[in-house]
């Protein structure tokens, strides 16, 4: 399926794109099933927050419309939306009056092994550290070099995901997922006010936990917290939830709360 640029089929961008030159923009990776974009409101809310933080004046009604039209043509797959500040000549300062650019790409749904969801995954211990930048924390901005470097650390298919920490050693997230721990029935996930990506599946699971009264805490996490965890899982907006069965010398069985939330995540993606 052709990509769209500003609502029209296109397979090329100008070399003056600020997204290319500076990573000046945001993106959303959206699962599409039967022509419907999953978790759309969560994606649009995060995009709006990112545009506000970066002062990108995007037309969010138009973006919603284009996502829905593109998804209906895609059918089943993964839709990637990229919003850049637009095009400009050399220099960091944005040119006045430049319109943001909207890019939509479609790909097939990835064929992850079923055992990832059923039996759980092993996490690689990434040595690449996430820099602390509160202005960008939580956003899905276009500069993902830390994740590129972290993912290049392993080629062994034994590991389905890697665990990332910040420069102070706090546990933050996976390379392409968010991390949750369960301890004594309480759900814990990392504070993302310094760095990390606030995933939309993470947001949906936190909303569900609050709605049904599951105790939860958003806090700084350490290796000690991992050692004391009863259950561990990772999540994202494409595959839902994978239990974590091992990290270094630590092991966990897929637990009851993980399984309960896994079913919720599956429902959210299929809705």
C-alpha positions in Angstrom: 0.0 0.0 0.0 1.3 3.5 -0.9 2.4 5.9 1.8 0.5 9.2 2.0 2.1 12.6 2.4 -0.3 15.3 3.4 -3.2 13.1 2.5 -2.0 12.2 -1.0 -0.3 9.0 -2.2 3.5 9.6 -2.3 6.7 7.7 -1.8 9.2 10.6 -1.4 10.0 13.5 0.8 12.0 16.7 0.2 15.6 16.7 1.6 14.6 19.9 3.4 12.4 18.0 5.8 13.0 19.0 9.4 12.1 15.5 10.4 15.1 14.2 8.5 17.5 17.0 9.4 16.7 17.3 13.1 14.3 14.6 14.2 11.9 17.5 14.5 8.6 15.7 14.9 6.6 12.9 16.4 5.2 9.6 15.4 2.6 7.0 16.4 2.6 3.3 15.6 -1.1 2.1 15.5 -2.4 -1.4 15.2 -5.1 -1.7 12.6 -7.6 -4.6 12.6 -10.5 -5.0 10.2 -9.9 -1.4 9.1 -10.2 0.1 12.6 -7.2 1.8 14.3 -6.8 0.4 17.8 -6.5 2.7 20.9 -7.0 5.6 18.6 -8.0 8.1 21.3 -4.9 7.3 23.3 -2.7 7.8 20.3 -4.3 11.1 19.4 -4.1 12.3 23.0 -0.4 11.5 23.1 0.2 13.2 19.7 -1.7 16.3 20.9 0.5 16.5 24.0 3.6 16.1 21.9 2.5 18.8 19.4 1.8 21.1 22.3 5.1 20.5 24.0 7.0 21.0 20.7 4.9 23.9 19.5 3.8 22.1 16.3 0.5 23.5 15.1 -1.0 20.4 13.6 -4.6 20.0 12.5 -5.7 17.2 14.7 -9.2 16.8 13.1 -7.6 16.3 9.7 -5.1 13.9 11.2 -7.9 11.8 12.7 -9.7 11.8 9.4 -6.7 10.7 7.5 -5.8 7.9 10.0 -9.3 6.5 9.7 -9.4 6.6 5.9 -6.0 5.1 5.6 -6.8 2.4 8.2 -10.0 1.4 6.3 -7.9 0.8 3.2 -5.1 -1.0 5.1 -7.5 -3.5 6.6 -5.1 -5.4 8.9 -1.7 -4.1 9.6 0.4 -1.5 11.4 -0.1 2.2 10.5 2.7 4.6 11.2 1.9 8.3 11.5 4.7 10.8 11.3 4.1 14.5 12.0 7.0 16.8 11.3 7.3 20.5 11.7 7.6 20.7 7.9 10.4 21.9 5.6 12.9 24.6 6.0 16.3 25.8 4.9 19.5 25.3 7.0 19.3 26.3 10.7 17.6 25.2 13.8 15.1 28.1 13.9 11.8 27.1 12.3 10.8 29.2 9.3 7.7 31.3 9.9 4.5 30.1 8.3 5.7 26.5 7.5 2.9 24.0 7.7 3.5 20.7 9.5 3.8 17.6 7.3 1.7 14.5 7.8 3.1 11.1 6.7 1.2 7.8 6.8 2.8 4.4 6.2 1.2 0.9 6.3 2.9 -2.5 6.9 1.6 -6.0 7.7 1.1 -7.0 11.3 4.3 -8.5 12.6 4.4 -12.3 13.0 5.6 -12.6 16.6 6.0 -16.2 17.9 2.9 -17.3 19.9 5.2 -18.4 22.8 6.0 -14.8 23.6 2.5 -14.2 24.8 1.9 -17.8 26.1 5.1 -18.6 27.9 6.8 -15.2 28.2 10.0 -13.6 27.0 13.6 -13.1 28.2 14.9 -9.5 28.5 18.4 -8.6 27.4 20.3 -6.4 29.8 21.0 -3.3 27.6 24.0 -1.2 28.5 22.8 1.9 26.5 21.4 4.4 29.0 18.5 6.8 28.5 19.5 10.5 28.9 17.3 12.6 31.2 15.4 15.4 29.4 12.1 16.3 31.1 11.0 18.5 28.2 10.9 15.4 25.9 10.1 12.8 28.5 7.1 10.6 27.6 6.9 11.9 24.0 7.3 9.6 21.0 9.5 12.0 19.2 11.5 11.1 16.0 14.9 10.9 17.7 15.1 7.2 18.7 18.9 6.8 18.5 19.1 5.5 22.1 16.7 2.7 21.1 18.7 2.0 17.9 21.9 1.6 19.8 20.2 -0.5 22.5 18.6 -2.9 19.9 22.0 -3.3 18.2 23.4 -4.8 21.4 22.0 -8.2 20.8 21.3 -10.5 17.9 20.4 -13.7 19.8 16.8 -14.6 19.2 16.6 -15.9 22.7 15.9 -12.3 23.7 12.6 -10.8 22.5 13.2 -7.5 24.2 15.8 -5.5 26.1 15.6 -3.7 29.4 16.7 0.0 29.4 17.8 2.1 32.4 18.5 5.8 32.7 21.9 7.4 33.4 21.2 7.1 37.1 20.5 3.4 36.9 16.7 3.5 37.3 14.7 1.0 35.3 12.6 2.8 32.7 11.3 0.6 29.9 11.9 -1.9 27.2 13.5 -0.9 23.9 10.0 -0.9 22.3 7.7 -1.5 25.2 6.8 -0.3 28.7 7.5 -2.4 31.8 5.2 -3.4 34.7 6.0 -5.2 37.9 3.5 -6.9 40.2 4.4 -7.2 43.9 1.9 -8.3 46.6 -1.0 -7.6 44.2 0.1 -4.1 43.4 0.9 -2.9 39.9 4.1 -0.9 39.6 5.5 1.0 36.6 8.3 3.5 36.0 8.0 7.2 36.5 8.5 8.7 33.0 8.9 12.3 34.0 12.7 12.4 33.2 12.9 10.1 30.1 11.2 7.2 28.4 8.1 6.8 26.2 4.6 6.9 27.7 3.1 4.1 25.7 -0.6 4.1 24.8 -1.1 0.5 26.0 0.6 1.5 29.3 -1.9 4.4 29.6 -4.9 2.1 28.8 -3.8 -0.4 31.4 -3.3 2.3 34.0 -6.8 3.6 33.3 -8.2 0.1 33.6 -6.4 -0.6 36.8 -7.8 2.6 38.3 -11.3 1.9 37.1 -11.5 -1.6 38.6 -9.5 -0.8 41.8 -6.2 -2.6 41.1 -3.7 -1.0 43.4 -1.0 0.7 41.4 2.0 3.0 41.8 4.0 5.0 39.3 7.4 5.3 40.9 11.2 5.0 40.4 12.1 1.4 39.9 15.4 -0.3 40.7 17.0 -3.7 40.2 16.0 -4.4 43.8 12.3 -3.9 42.7 12.8 -6.5 40.0 14.3 -8.9 42.5 11.3 -8.5 44.7 8.6 -8.8 42.0 6.1 -11.6 41.8 5.3 -11.0 38.2 6.8 -8.9 35.4 5.4 -8.1 31.9 6.1 -5.7 29.0 3.4 -4.1 26.8 3.0 -2.1 23.7 0.2 -1.1 21.3 0.9 -3.8 18.7 1.3 -7.1 20.5 -0.5 -6.2 23.8 1.2 -7.9 26.8 4.1 -10.4 27.0 4.9 -11.9 30.4 8.6 -11.6 31.2 10.0 -15.0 32.3 13.6 -14.1 32.8 16.1 -11.2 33.1 19.8 -12.1 33.8 19.6 -14.6 36.7 16.0 -13.7 37.7 13.0 -15.7 36.8 9.2 -15.3 37.1 6.2 -17.4 36.1 3.4 -15.7 34.1 1.2 -14.7 37.0 -2.6 -14.2 37.5 -2.6 -10.4 37.3 -0.5 -10.5 34.1 -2.9 -13.0 32.6 -5.9 -10.9 33.6 -4.4 -7.8 32.1 -3.3 -9.7 29.0 -6.9 -10.6 28.2 -7.9 -6.9 28.7 -5.1 -5.8 26.4 -6.3 -8.2 23.8 -9.8 -6.9 24.0 -8.5 -3.3 23.7 -6.6 -4.1 20.5 -9.6 -5.9 19.0 -12.1 -3.2 19.9 
